[in-house]
Amino acid sequence: MGIKTPFVAVDGIIQLFDSEDRFRGIVLIERKNPPLGLAIPGGFVDVGERVEDALIREMKEETDLDVEIVRLLGVYSDPDRDPRFHTVSITYVCKAYGEPKAQSDAKDVKIFRLEDIPFDKLVFDHAKILKDYLLR
């Protein structure tokens, strides 16, 4: 009998800054694949990969940004958080500079000021994650 465990994912709240270190907003992607909607950039950890390395790789793959990890926001593990299967997300707050460009699973990439985050368009439990981020 094989061992069954949840999938491990990483999500990154990318705080985007301009060249003068002024905060521009956070980066969200429009998903190319179901469930469709806006999401925090992220993806799955590969076997043999550290979660921090997976985060940096996934942020580059989806937004073309090189991120610096600022801190761990939290671990989100509700079995119903992802409609596809049980996924545990390790979510980090990151910092980046430059212009994001949609890559891989992202259909589009957008920058939102904190007061303009469209919570009703977010998929998975990303509205909860971003509310936790705003509270800290």
ZITABEL-V390683 format. One record per residue. SS is DSSP state (hx for helix, st for strand, lp for the rest). PHI is phi as a letter, one per 30 degrees, with the letter a starting at -180 (999 if undefined). PSI is psi in degrees with one decimal (999 if undefined). Layout:
SS_PHI_PSI + SS_PHI_PSI
This chain:
lp_999_129.0 + lp_d_154.9 + lp_d_132.3 + lp_c_124.8 + lp_b_163.5 + lp_d_158.2 + st_d_145.4 + st_c_126.4 + st_b_164.1 + st_b_143.1 + st_b_146.4 + st_b_120.2 + st_d_103.8 + st_d_113.4 + st_d_116.1 + st_c_133.1 + st_b_153.2 + lp_d_179.9 + lp_d_-19.7 + lp_c_13.2 + lp_i_26.9 + lp_c_135.4 + st_d_126.1 + st_c_-28.3 + st_k_-171.1 + st_c_155.7 + st_c_126.2 + st_b_150.7 + st_c_152.3 + st_c_121.6 + st_d_139.7 + lp_d_-26.4 + lp_c_154.0 + lp_d_146.8 + lp_d_134.5 + lp_d_147.9 + lp_k_-169.8 + st_d_148.8 + st_a_157.6 + st_d_136.2 + lp_d_143.2 + st_l_-176.8 + st_l_-171.1 + st_c_148.4 + lp_d_131.3 + lp_d_150.9 + lp_d_132.4 + lp_i_4.0 + lp_c_138.2 + lp_d_147.6 + hx_d_-34.5 + hx_d_-39.9 + hx_d_-38.2 + hx_d_-41.6 + hx_d_-50.3 + hx_d_-42.2 + hx_d_-48.2 + hx_d_-38.7 + hx_d_-41.0 + hx_d_-44.7 + hx_d_-36.2 + hx_c_-30.0 + hx_b_-6.7 + lp_i_17.7 + lp_c_142.9 + lp_c_115.8 + lp_c_154.2 + st_c_129.4 + st_d_127.4 + st_c_-49.6 + st_a_163.3 + st_d_128.5 + st_d_-48.0 + st_l_176.7 + st_c_127.5 + st_c_118.5 + lp_b_13.0 + lp_e_125.0 + lp_e_-21.3 + lp_c_9.2 + lp_d_-27.0 + lp_b_122.0 + lp_d_-15.5 + lp_d_-43.4 + lp_a_170.1 + lp_d_118.9 + st_b_133.4 + st_c_123.9 + st_c_128.7 + st_c_114.7 + st_c_128.4 + st_c_153.6 + st_c_131.6 + st_b_168.5 + st_b_141.0 + st_a_161.0 + st_b_158.4 + lp_j_-170.1 + lp_c_120.9 + lp_d_146.6 + lp_b_133.9 + lp_d_131.0 + lp_b_172.0 + lp_h_-111.1 + lp_d_-2.5 + st_c_126.1 + st_d_-36.2 + st_a_161.8 + st_b_137.3 + st_b_151.8 + st_c_128.5 + st_b_132.5 + lp_d_152.7 + hx_e_-36.0 + hx_d_-8.1 + hx_c_9.9 + lp_d_122.9 + lp_d_79.9 + hx_e_-33.2 + hx_d_-11.6 + hx_c_0.3 + st_d_141.5 + lp_c_176.9 + lp_h_-139.1 + lp_c_28.7 + hx_d_-24.1 + hx_d_-43.6 + hx_d_-44.5 + hx_d_-45.6 + hx_d_-32.5 + hx_d_-39.3 + hx_d_-42.8 + hx_e_-44.3 + hx_d_-27.9 + hx_d_-16.0 + lp_c_999
